[in-house]
Amino acid sequence: MKVALLNPNWQFDGSIYFGCRAEHLPLELGITKWMLERAGHTVRLLDAHMFGLTLADITAELAADPPDMTVVTTAPTYLFWRCAPPELRVPQELCRAVRDLSPILVAVGPHGSTTPRAALKKLGADFVVMGECEETVTRLASGERANVPGTCYRDGTSIRLVGGPLAAKFVDLPPMSWPDEMIGHHHHHHHRFDSDPLAPGAEVEASRGCPYSCTFCAKENFRNAYRRRAPEIVLEEVRGLRGQGVEYIYFIDEIFLPNEALLRGMVNLGLKFGVQTRIDLWKPHMLQLLGQAGCVSVEAGVESLSAEGRESLDKRCKLSTDQLAERLIEAKHHIAFVQANLIEVPQDDDEAVQRWRKQMHDNGIWANDPVPLFPYPGSPDYRKLWGLPDDQAWERAHEYYLGQFHDFSDVQEERPRALRELELEVPA
């Protein structure tokens, strides 16, 4: 089967989107490509965001050699599945443009994982994949249609769900590779602030999922189980990227846990890298090793500066606020850029927060002004407010967010627009 994998040319005007707006490797599509090719299929991966392709560019490419199946993702790479743009406007436009260019249209991403019926209708797809997509897409391409676990599809006039969101095995992935042309276009160094890029960047997935269940994290439907690839496989992947001229990688892991074997293997590779983690899980000697391995950027989830606030977020943090500050300062001794993420919670005193932020800034650590978080469908926060997500979950969360808050994050240059204004009208 000929399969086209499409990453839209993302635009975020009017969105509440918190994630980085630069181009990143579409990891879910890259992994899917490898699995499809291993199964004997012919695959084209078109990254409209990386290469600035218009809808006309994409449709011309597909029309010249029509695929048997087209796959569209609804979030800008696996890195942002847990904080995806709530609106589906960009993938809607792409799905409508390519709808008639192949017999089968498949949508993958967090929207179909949390609200599969709504995603199927909005996108006009034949199938929506619930959960991690690479194994399920391969089954669909290999001829399975009805009753494939982790899918939502039309069955006559009704919509059928087969089970729920699935997690892929993941740990058996080989070292991933990318075309030189794609790496050459990857100028962005995600979350790097110590110097300007001199050579390409890349993203790598060393682990998937998280053993914690913080209330604000939207991972329940596609990233719950924690799995870690063998260090030697990750190191081989990283060495391959280094051979392509990459000077910086970002580990997209939900939580980059201490991994001595991986870090020791990174020490002499001459690469810089960034991670997101919890500072309370790192001992001082491991922070030193993290810096020696080439880490120049740490995004550390602190979230709340009171024990009560951290408890309300179900952080299960064993360190006090003073101990967290000490651990962050220790990290800064070894790592160029250290960030402490803070969330707006009612248990925290604003004056105490601003004093703590100044203390961090005085020690060279960037701590953000606490920001309100969107109650993503698929997060415990959403369940606490409304129960399990239904077909209106994204609309409900979006309306609540706009109604509750008037100050938004630094990346939101204008007040976000209502979801109904951002999405295309769905045909009856």
C-alpha positions in Angstrom: 0.0 0.0 0.0 1.1 3.6 -0.7 0.8 5.7 2.4 1.1 9.5 2.8 1.9 10.9 6.3 1.1 14.6 6.6 2.2 17.1 9.2 0.2 20.3 8.6 1.8 23.7 8.2 0.8 24.8 11.7 -0.6 28.3 12.3 -1.7 29.5 15.8 -3.5 32.8 15.4 -6.0 33.3 18.2 -5.1 30.0 19.9 -4.5 29.3 23.6 -1.6 27.0 22.5 1.2 27.0 25.1 3.7 25.0 23.1 6.7 26.1 21.0 5.6 27.4 17.6 8.8 26.6 15.7 9.3 23.5 13.5 10.1 20.1 15.2 10.7 16.6 13.9 7.2 14.9 13.5 8.3 12.0 15.7 4.9 10.1 15.6 5.0 10.2 11.8 8.7 9.2 11.6 8.1 6.2 13.8 5.0 5.3 11.8 7.0 5.5 8.6 9.6 3.1 9.9 6.9 0.6 11.0 5.0 0.9 7.7 8.2 0.4 5.6 9.1 -2.6 7.8 5.7 -4.1 6.9 6.4 -3.6 3.2 4.5 -0.4 2.5 5.6 2.5 0.4 5.6 5.7 2.5 5.9 9.5 1.8 6.3 11.8 4.8 5.4 15.4 3.9 6.2 17.9 6.7 4.4 21.1 5.6 5.5 22.9 8.7 9.2 22.2 8.3 9.3 23.0 4.6 6.6 25.8 4.5 4.3 23.9 2.2 0.9 25.3 1.2 -2.3 23.3 0.8 -1.7 23.7 -2.9 1.8 22.2 -2.6 0.5 19.2 -0.7 -2.4 18.5 -3.0 -0.2 18.8 -6.1 2.3 16.3 -4.5 -0.4 13.8 -3.7 -2.3 14.2 -7.0 0.8 13.4 -8.9 1.0 10.0 -7.3 -2.2 9.3 -5.3 -1.7 7.4 -2.1 -4.0 4.5 -1.0 -4.1 5.9 2.5 -3.4 9.4 3.9 -2.6 10.1 7.6 -2.9 13.5 9.2 -1.8 14.4 12.7 -3.7 16.9 14.9 -0.8 18.2 17.0 2.7 19.5 16.2 4.7 16.3 17.0 4.5 13.9 20.0 6.3 16.6 22.1 3.0 18.6 22.1 0.3 16.0 22.3 -0.2 16.8 26.0 -0.6 20.6 25.3 -2.0 20.6 21.8 -3.9 23.5 20.3 -7.5 22.8 21.3 -8.8 23.8 17.9 -8.7 21.6 14.9 -8.8 24.3 12.2 -5.4 23.6 10.6 -5.8 19.8 10.3 -9.5 20.4 9.3 -8.2 22.6 6.3 -5.7 19.9 5.4 -8.1 17.0 5.6 -10.6 18.8 3.4 -7.9 19.6 0.9 -6.7 16.0 0.6 -10.1 14.2 1.3 -10.6 13.1 -2.3 -7.0 12.2 -3.1 -7.0 8.8 -1.5 -9.6 6.2 -0.5 -8.8 6.2 3.2 -8.2 9.2 5.4 -6.9 8.5 8.9 -6.5 11.1 11.7 -4.1 10.6 14.6 -3.4 12.8 17.7 -4.6 13.8 21.1 -8.0 15.0 19.9 -9.0 11.6 18.5 -7.6 10.0 21.6 -9.8 12.0 24.0 -12.9 12.9 21.8 -12.8 10.4 19.0 -16.4 10.9 17.7 -16.0 14.6 17.6 -12.6 14.4 15.9 -14.0 12.0 13.3 -16.9 14.4 12.5 -14.8 17.6 12.5 -12.1 16.1 10.3 -14.2 14.1 7.9 -11.9 11.2 8.3 -12.6 7.5 7.7 -10.7 6.4 10.8 -9.5 8.1 14.0 -6.8 6.4 16.0 -7.1 6.5 19.8 -3.8 6.6 21.6 -0.3 6.2 20.3 -0.7 5.8 16.6 2.3 4.0 15.0 1.2 0.3 15.5 -2.5 1.0 14.8 -1.8 2.9 11.5 0.3 -0.1 10.4 -2.5 -2.5 11.0 -4.9 -0.3 9.0 -2.4 -0.1 6.1 -1.9 -3.9 6.2 -5.6 -4.5 5.4 -7.4 -4.6 8.7 -10.4 -2.3 8.8 -13.3 -3.3 11.2 -12.6 -4.1 14.8 -9.0 -2.8 14.9 -8.5 -2.0 18.6 -7.9 1.7 19.3 -9.9 3.0 16.3 -13.1 5.0 15.8 -14.8 4.8 12.4 -18.1 5.1 10.6 -20.2 1.9 10.4 -23.0 2.8 8.1 -24.9 5.7 9.7 -23.4 5.1 13.1 -19.9 5.8 14.6 -18.2 2.8 16.2 -15.4 2.8 18.9 -13.3 -0.3 19.2 -11.9 -0.3 22.8 -10.1 2.7 24.0 -6.8 4.5 23.5 -3.8 2.2 23.2 -0.2 2.5 24.1 2.5 1.2 21.7 5.3 -1.1 22.9 7.8 1.6 22.1 10.8 0.0 23.8 11.5 -2.1 20.7 12.1 0.8 18.4 15.5 0.8 16.6 17.6 3.9 16.4 15.5 6.4 14.4 16.9 8.3 11.4 15.8 11.2 9.3 16.6 12.4 5.8 19.5 14.8 5.5 17.2 17.4 3.9 14.9 17.4 6.9 17.8 17.7 9.4 19.3 20.4 7.2 16.0 22.4 7.6 15.8 21.9 11.3 17.4 25.2 12.4 15.4 25.4 15.7 17.0 24.3 19.0 14.1 23.7 21.3 14.2 25.4 24.6 17.8 26.5 24.2 18.9 29.9 25.5 22.7 29.6 26.2 23.8 30.4 22.6 22.5 30.9 19.1 22.3 27.8 16.9 25.3 27.2 14.6 24.2 23.9 13.2 20.9 21.9 13.0 18.9 20.7 16.0 16.8 17.6 16.5 14.4 15.8 18.9 14.8 12.4 20.4 12.5 10.2 22.5 14.4 8.3 25.1 11.3 7.4 27.2 7.6 7.6 26.9 4.9 8.2 29.6 5.3 9.2 33.2 5.0 7.3 36.5 3.4 10.3 38.1 -0.2 11.5 37.9 -0.1 15.3 38.4 -3.5 16.8 38.0 -2.7 19.2 35.2 -1.0 16.8 32.8 -3.0 15.6 29.9 -1.5 12.1 29.4 -4.2 9.7 30.5 -5.3 8.7 27.0 -2.0 8.4 25.2 1.0 8.7 27.6 0.2 7.0 30.9 2.5 4.0 31.1 6.2 4.8 31.6 8.5 3.0 29.2 12.2 3.6 28.6 14.3 2.6 25.5 17.7 0.9 26.1 20.5 3.4 26.5 22.6 1.9 23.8 19.8 2.3 21.3 19.2 5.9 22.2 23.0 6.6 22.0 23.2 5.0 18.5 20.4 7.3 17.4 22.1 10.3 18.9 25.4 9.4 17.3 23.6 9.1 13.9 22.2 12.6 14.3 25.7 13.9 15.3 27.0 12.4 12.1 24.4 14.5 10.2 25.8 17.7 11.7 23.3 18.1 14.5 24.8 20.1 17.4 21.8 20.1 19.8 19.0 17.6 20.6 16.0 17.9 22.9 14.7 14.9 24.7 10.9 15.1 24.3 10.3 12.7 27.2 7.3 13.7 29.4 9.8 13.4 32.3 13.5 12.8 31.7 14.4 10.6 34.7 18.0 10.1 36.0 19.6 7.5 33.7 23.3 7.1 34.5 24.1 4.7 31.6 22.6 7.1 29.0 24.3 10.2 30.5 27.7 8.6 30.7 27.3 7.5 27.1 26.6 11.2 26.2 29.7 12.6 27.9 32.1 12.4 25.0 29.7 12.9 22.1 30.3 16.6 21.8 26.5 17.3 21.7 24.4 19.8 23.7 20.9 18.8 24.8 17.9 19.9 26.8 15.4 18.1 29.0 12.2 18.6 31.0 12.1 16.9 34.4 11.3 17.2 38.1 14.2 18.7 40.1 13.3 16.7 43.2 14.2 13.5 41.5 17.9 14.5 40.9 20.6 14.0 43.5 23.5 16.5 43.4 26.0 14.0 41.9 23.5 13.2 39.1 23.0 16.9 38.3 26.8 17.2 37.9 26.8 14.2 35.5 23.8 15.8 33.6 26.0 18.9 33.0 29.0 16.8 32.1 26.9 14.9 29.6 26.2 18.1 27.7 22.9 19.3 29.1 22.5 23.1 28.7 18.8 23.4 29.3 16.6 22.1 32.1 12.9 22.8 32.4 12.0 21.8 35.9 8.4 21.4 37.0 8.1 22.9 40.5 4.5 24.2 39.9 3.6 25.3 43.4 5.6 27.0 46.2 3.6 25.6 49.1 3.2 22.0 50.3 -0.5 22.5 50.2 -0.4 23.6 46.6 1.8 20.7 45.5 -0.5 18.3 47.3 -3.5 19.8 45.5 -1.7 19.0 42.2 -0.9 15.5 43.4 2.8 16.1 42.9 4.0 13.6 45.4 7.0 15.8 46.1 9.2 14.8 49.1 11.2 18.0 49.2 10.3 21.2 50.9 10.2 24.5 49.0 13.6 25.5 50.4 15.1 22.1 49.4 13.7 22.6 45.9 15.4 26.0 45.7 18.7 24.4 46.8 18.4 21.7 44.2 17.7 24.2 41.4 20.7 26.3 42.5 22.8 23.1 42.5 21.6 22.4 38.9 22.6 25.9 37.8 26.2 25.2 38.9 26.4 22.6 36.1 23.9 23.7 33.5 23.7 26.9 31.5 20.0 27.4 31.7 17.7 26.3 34.4 14.0 27.1 34.5 11.5 26.5 37.3 7.9 26.2 36.0 5.2 27.7 38.2 1.4 27.2 37.9 -1.2 29.6 39.4 -2.8 27.8 42.3 -5.0 29.3 45.1 -2.9 27.9 47.9 0.1 30.0 47.0 0.6 33.6 48.4 1.5 36.0 45.6 4.0 38.0 47.6 5.8 34.8 48.7 5.9 33.7 45.1 7.4 37.0 43.9 10.1 36.8 46.6 10.9 33.3 45.6 11.1 34.2 42.0 13.5 37.0 42.8 15.6 34.6 44.8 15.8 32.3 41.8 16.5 35.1 39.4 19.3 36.4 41.7 20.9 32.9 41.3 20.6 32.9 37.6 17.5 30.7 37.4 14.4 31.7 35.4 11.1 31.2 37.2 8.0 32.3 35.4 5.2 34.3 36.7 2.6 31.6 37.6 0.2 31.0 34.7 -3.3 29.5 34.7 -3.4 26.2 32.9 -6.0 24.9 30.4 -7.9 21.9 31.8 -7.0 19.6 29.0 -9.4 16.7 28.2 -7.5 13.7 29.3 -6.1 15.3 32.5 -7.2 14.7 36.1 -8.1 18.4 36.3 -10.7 17.9 33.6 -12.2 14.9 35.3 -12.4 16.8 38.6 -14.4 19.5 36.9 -16.7 17.5 34.6 -16.0 13.8 34.7 -14.9 11.8 31.7 -14.6 13.7 28.4 -17.5 13.6 26.0 -17.9 15.0 22.5 -18.0 18.6 23.8 -14.9 18.3 26.1 -12.7 20.6 24.1 -15.4 23.2 23.8 -16.3 23.0 27.5 -12.7 23.3 28.6 -12.0 26.2 26.2 -15.1 28.2 27.3 -14.2 27.6 31.0 -10.7 28.8 30.5 -11.7 32.0 28.7 -14.3 32.7 31.3 -12.0 32.1 34.3 -8.9 34.0 33.2 -8.0 37.4 31.7 -4.2 37.2 31.9 -2.6 34.5 29.8 0.8 33.1 29.1 3.8 35.0 27.6 3.4 33.2 24.2 -0.2 34.3 23.8 0.2 37.8 22.3 -3.5 38.4 22.1 -6.6 37.2 23.9 -7.5 33.7 22.6 -10.6 33.5 20.5 -13.5 31.1 21.1 -13.2 27.6 19.7 -16.3 28.1 17.5 -14.5 31.0 15.8 -11.3 29.0 15.3 -12.7 25.8 13.8 -14.4 25.2 10.5 -18.1 24.5 10.3 -18.8 20.8 10.2 -21.1 19.7 7.4 -24.4 18.2 8.6 
